[in-house]
Amino acid sequence: MPTLTEKSQVTIPKKIRMQLGIRPGDEVEFIIEKNKAILKKKAKELPFNKWKSYLGKGNTDDLMKELR
């Protein structure tokens, strides 16, 4: 069983890392529910999401016609 270090760190067992698909550099989040801590892999934001709605609101078909 993992033990909390003096720096309040804990090693996530390999079996759990594999099941959650957690790799070095991945972000995780802890959720507290009914006095229990739940570890969850944080979803990565897709790179193109920052450009979402950058061109304004509108219909994709209309935008494609305008670009052609």
TORKOL-4160 file (C-alpha; in steps of 0.2 Angstrom, whole numbers, padded with zeros to 4 digits, m for minus):
68
<pt num="1" X="0000" Y="0000" Z="0000"/>
<pt num="2" X="0007" Y="0017" Z="m0005"/>
<pt num="3" X="0013" Y="0028" Z="0010"/>
<pt num="4" X="0012" Y="0047" Z="0011"/>
<pt num="5" X="0030" Y="0055" Z="0011"/>
<pt num="6" X="0036" Y="0069" Z="0021"/>
<pt num="7" X="0032" Y="0081" Z="0007"/>
<pt num="8" X="0014" Y="0074" Z="0006"/>
<pt num="9" X="0017" Y="0065" Z="m0010"/>
<pt num="10" X="0012" Y="0047" Z="m0014"/>
<pt num="11" X="0016" Y="0035" Z="m0029"/>
<pt num="12" X="0001" Y="0029" Z="m0039"/>
<pt num="13" X="0003" Y="0011" Z="m0041"/>
<pt num="14" X="0007" Y="0005" Z="m0059"/>
<pt num="15" X="m0009" Y="m0005" Z="m0060"/>
<pt num="16" X="m0019" Y="0010" Z="m0057"/>
<pt num="17" X="m0009" Y="0021" Z="m0068"/>
<pt num="18" X="m0011" Y="0008" Z="m0082"/>
<pt num="19" X="m0030" Y="0007" Z="m0080"/>
<pt num="20" X="m0032" Y="0026" Z="m0080"/>
<pt num="21" X="m0019" Y="0029" Z="m0094"/>
<pt num="22" X="m0009" Y="0041" Z="m0084"/>
<pt num="23" X="0008" Y="0045" Z="m0090"/>
<pt num="24" X="0022" Y="0056" Z="m0084"/>
<pt num="25" X="0017" Y="0074" Z="m0087"/>
<pt num="26" X="m0002" Y="0070" Z="m0087"/>
<pt num="27" X="m0013" Y="0081" Z="m0075"/>
<pt num="28" X="m0024" Y="0072" Z="m0063"/>
<pt num="29" X="m0038" Y="0079" Z="m0052"/>
<pt num="30" X="m0045" Y="0074" Z="m0035"/>
<pt num="31" X="m0063" Y="0074" Z="m0031"/>
<pt num="32" X="m0069" Y="0072" Z="m0014"/>
<pt num="33" X="m0086" Y="0063" Z="m0012"/>
<pt num="34" X="m0093" Y="0057" Z="0005"/>
<pt num="35" X="m0076" Y="0057" Z="0014"/>
<pt num="36" X="m0067" Y="0048" Z="0000"/>
<pt num="37" X="m0054" Y="0055" Z="m0013"/>
<pt num="38" X="m0057" Y="0050" Z="m0031"/>
<pt num="39" X="m0042" Y="0051" Z="m0043"/>
<pt num="40" X="m0046" Y="0056" Z="m0061"/>
<pt num="41" X="m0036" Y="0059" Z="m0076"/>
<pt num="42" X="m0039" Y="0077" Z="m0082"/>
<pt num="43" X="m0044" Y="0078" Z="m0100"/>
<pt num="44" X="m0032" Y="0087" Z="m0110"/>
<pt num="45" X="m0039" Y="0103" Z="m0120"/>
<pt num="46" X="m0037" Y="0100" Z="m0138"/>
<pt num="47" X="m0025" Y="0113" Z="m0146"/>
<pt num="48" X="m0038" Y="0119" Z="m0158"/>
<pt num="49" X="m0051" Y="0123" Z="m0145"/>
<pt num="50" X="m0042" Y="0140" Z="m0141"/>
<pt num="51" X="m0047" Y="0145" Z="m0159"/>
<pt num="52" X="m0065" Y="0139" Z="m0157"/>
<pt num="53" X="m0077" Y="0154" Z="m0162"/>
<pt num="54" X="m0062" Y="0164" Z="m0167"/>
<pt num="55" X="m0069" Y="0168" Z="m0184"/>
<pt num="56" X="m0086" Y="0172" Z="m0176"/>
<pt num="57" X="m0102" Y="0164" Z="m0175"/>
<pt num="58" X="m0110" Y="0157" Z="m0190"/>
<pt num="59" X="m0114" Y="0142" Z="m0200"/>
<pt num="60" X="m0099" Y="0132" Z="m0206"/>
<pt num="61" X="m0107" Y="0130" Z="m0224"/>
<pt num="62" X="m0109" Y="0148" Z="m0226"/>
<pt num="63" X="m0091" Y="0151" Z="m0220"/>
<pt num="64" X="m0085" Y="0138" Z="m0233"/>
<pt num="65" X="m0095" Y="0146" Z="m0247"/>
<pt num="66" X="m0087" Y="0163" Z="m0243"/>
<pt num="67" X="m0070" Y="0156" Z="m0243"/>
<pt num="68" X="m0072" Y="0148" Z="m0260"/>
